[in-house]
Amino acid sequence: MIDQRIMLPFRETQMRLENWAGRNLLKFNKGKSQVLPSGRNNHRHQYMLGVDQLGSSLTEEDLGVLVDTN
């Protein structure tokens, strides 16, 4: 189980980002948004972006660097 003290700042930041995007008439491409779980037992938590559940990935490549859950 994820400690809610950790999740609260994440949710607040996420809400601020969504509000900023809405004010600036920007939309997130939720189909391209994924979560890279890290830490112990974090793969079980489901993350939301607005009302949509985000997918999960065990590896992601960003700026040519491959990052995995290990």
BELNORHU-V198370 format. One record per helix or strand of 3 or more residues. SS is the DSSP state (@ for helix, = for strand). FROM is the first residue (numbers start at 1). LEN is the number of residues. Records with the same first field share a line. If there is no record, write none. Layout:
SS=FROM-LEN, FROM-LEN
This chain:
@=4-20, 42-3
==34-3, 55-3, 59-4, 65-4
